[in-house]
Amino acid sequence: MSKGIVTEFETICFFCGKPAECEHHLIFGNGKRNLAEKDGLKVPSCHWCHNLATKPVNRIHENSMAENLSKKLGQAIYENKIGTREEFRRRYGTSYL
């Protein structure tokens, strides 16, 4: 696994501040998760915030607004730290911004 480039606090959930138990890839779906892994576009997460909360609105996955914001953040970080918007489009096949 690669190191994330979004936060230096790898042991703290990016969303709630509790101890992180897993990681959330900011860009995912259709093979994009592997690219996000290589690019370090991921954040630490607790299982609750990532995918175990009882209500979809309280977790990243199955919450369309949270998933959309996740992808936008991933692209913004890519453009800030890695490459241009056009490079992002070529690599990920779309633009979320």
C-alpha positions in Angstrom: 0.0 0.0 0.0 1.1 3.5 -0.8 1.1 6.4 1.7 -1.7 8.8 1.4 -0.9 12.4 0.4 -4.0 14.1 1.8 -3.3 14.2 5.5 -0.3 13.6 7.8 -2.5 12.1 10.5 -2.7 8.5 9.3 -4.0 7.0 12.5 -7.0 9.4 13.0 -10.3 9.1 11.1 -10.5 11.9 8.6 -14.2 12.3 9.2 -14.8 12.0 12.9 -11.4 12.0 14.6 -11.6 8.5 16.2 -8.9 6.0 15.7 -8.6 4.9 12.0 -9.1 1.3 11.3 -9.1 1.4 7.5 -8.6 3.8 4.6 -11.1 5.4 2.2 -10.0 5.9 -1.4 -11.3 9.3 -2.5 -11.8 8.0 -6.0 -13.2 4.5 -6.5 -15.3 2.4 -8.9 -14.5 0.9 -12.3 -10.8 0.2 -11.5 -10.2 3.8 -10.3 -9.5 2.6 -6.7 -6.2 1.1 -7.9 -5.2 4.4 -9.5 -6.2 6.3 -6.3 -4.0 3.9 -4.3 -1.0 4.5 -6.6 -1.6 8.3 -6.4 -2.1 8.3 -2.6 -5.6 9.7 -2.9 -6.9 8.2 0.2 -7.7 9.1 3.8 -7.7 7.2 7.1 -11.2 6.2 8.3 -12.9 4.3 11.1 -15.1 1.5 9.9 -18.2 3.3 11.2 -17.6 6.4 8.9 -16.4 4.3 6.0 -19.2 1.7 5.6 -20.7 0.4 8.9 -23.0 3.1 10.2 -26.6 2.0 10.4 -27.9 4.8 8.3 -26.4 5.5 4.9 -26.3 9.2 5.6 -23.8 8.5 8.3 -21.3 6.7 6.1 -19.3 7.5 3.0 -20.4 4.6 0.9 -24.0 4.4 -0.1 -24.3 8.2 0.5 -24.3 9.7 -3.0 -23.5 13.3 -1.7 -20.6 12.0 0.3 -19.3 9.9 -2.5 -19.5 12.9 -4.9 -17.7 15.1 -2.5 -15.1 12.4 -2.0 -14.3 12.3 -5.7 -14.2 16.1 -6.0 -11.7 16.3 -3.1 -9.6 13.5 -4.7 -9.4 15.5 -8.0 -8.7 18.8 -6.2 -5.8 17.1 -4.3 -4.5 15.5 -7.5 -4.6 18.9 -9.3 -2.9 20.6 -6.3 -0.1 18.0 -5.7 0.3 15.8 -8.8 -0.8 17.2 -12.1 -3.2 19.2 -14.2 -7.0 18.7 -14.8 -6.3 17.4 -18.3 -3.9 14.8 -16.8 -6.5 13.8 -14.3 -9.1 13.4 -17.0 -6.7 11.2 -19.1 -5.8 9.1 -16.0 -9.3 8.7 -14.5 -11.4 9.0 -17.6 -13.5 11.9 -16.2 -13.5 15.1 -14.3 -15.5 15.6 -11.1 -14.9 19.4 -11.0 
